[in-house]
Amino acid sequence: MKYEISEHRGKTLLKIKENLVTDPDAREFKEVLTSMIDEGKKEIVIDFSDMVFIGSSGIGKLLLAYKRLDDLGGKLYVTGLNKDIKDLFFTFRLNEFFHIVDKLELIS
């Protein structure tokens, strides 16, 4: 899985650089998120602007990260969703778990 980690307005930014389709990629996604949470990161922004598709295992790992952060009083932001993925998130009510923001610049 290709990704970059940086900071954005005091939050940790994880930019996913490819689709999360295969199980190995989803497992690595989970490992990266788990590591960030273990390091004490409480506000994580995941930027999917370079991604066209996310598989069910990727969504599952995203939900696990949300649950863990929520238990610690943290927040998970999702940005850069294309229309199809955004529609999927709203259809399955994932917007009830994640703070979905259209553009990274809108996250304060």
C-alpha positions in Angstrom: 0.0 0.0 0.0 1.4 3.4 -0.9 0.7 6.2 1.5 2.2 9.4 3.1 1.9 10.6 6.7 2.2 14.3 7.5 0.6 16.9 9.7 -2.4 19.1 8.9 -3.5 21.8 11.3 -2.5 19.9 14.3 -4.0 16.6 13.1 -2.2 13.6 11.6 -2.8 13.2 7.9 -2.7 9.8 6.2 -2.9 10.2 2.4 -3.7 6.9 0.7 -2.0 6.8 -2.7 -3.7 3.8 -4.3 -6.9 1.7 -4.1 -7.6 -0.4 -1.1 -8.9 -3.5 -2.8 -6.9 -6.5 -1.7 -6.8 -8.0 1.7 -3.0 -7.5 2.1 -3.4 -3.8 1.4 -6.3 -3.6 3.9 -4.2 -5.3 6.6 -1.3 -2.8 6.0 -3.9 0.0 6.2 -5.0 -1.4 9.6 -1.4 -1.7 10.8 -0.6 1.9 9.8 -3.7 3.2 11.6 -3.0 1.0 14.6 0.5 2.3 14.8 -0.7 5.9 14.6 -3.2 5.4 17.4 -0.6 3.5 19.5 1.6 6.6 19.2 -1.1 8.7 20.8 -2.5 10.3 17.7 -6.1 11.3 18.6 -7.2 13.2 15.5 -6.5 11.4 12.2 -7.4 12.7 8.8 -7.5 10.1 6.0 -7.2 11.6 2.5 -8.6 9.4 -0.2 -8.3 11.9 -3.0 -5.9 9.6 -5.0 -8.1 6.5 -4.5 -10.8 5.4 -7.0 -12.0 2.3 -5.2 -12.2 0.8 -1.6 -13.1 -2.8 -1.0 -15.1 -4.2 1.9 -12.0 -5.2 3.8 -10.7 -1.6 3.6 -14.0 -0.3 5.0 -13.8 -2.9 7.7 -10.4 -1.7 8.8 -11.6 1.9 8.7 -14.4 1.0 11.1 -12.0 -0.8 13.4 -9.9 2.4 13.6 -12.9 4.5 14.2 -14.0 2.3 17.1 -10.6 2.3 18.7 -10.2 6.1 18.3 -13.8 6.7 19.6 -13.0 4.6 22.7 -10.0 6.9 23.3 -12.0 10.1 22.8 -10.4 10.7 19.4 -11.8 11.6 16.0 -11.5 10.2 12.5 -11.9 12.5 9.5 -12.3 11.3 5.9 -11.7 13.6 3.0 -11.2 13.4 -0.8 -13.9 10.8 -1.5 -14.9 10.6 -5.1 -18.6 10.6 -5.9 -19.0 6.8 -6.0 -17.2 6.2 -2.7 -19.0 9.1 -1.0 -22.4 7.7 -2.2 -21.4 4.3 -0.8 -20.4 5.8 2.6 -23.8 7.6 2.8 -25.8 4.6 1.6 -24.3 2.4 4.3 -24.5 5.3 6.8 -20.8 5.4 7.4 -21.2 9.1 7.6 -22.6 8.5 11.1 -19.1 7.3 12.2 -16.7 9.4 10.3 -16.4 13.2 9.9 -16.7 13.3 6.1 -15.3 16.5 4.7 -15.2 17.3 1.0 -11.8 19.0 0.8 -8.8 18.8 3.1 -8.7 22.6 3.2 -12.1 22.6 5.0 -10.8 20.6 8.1 -9.9 23.0 10.9 
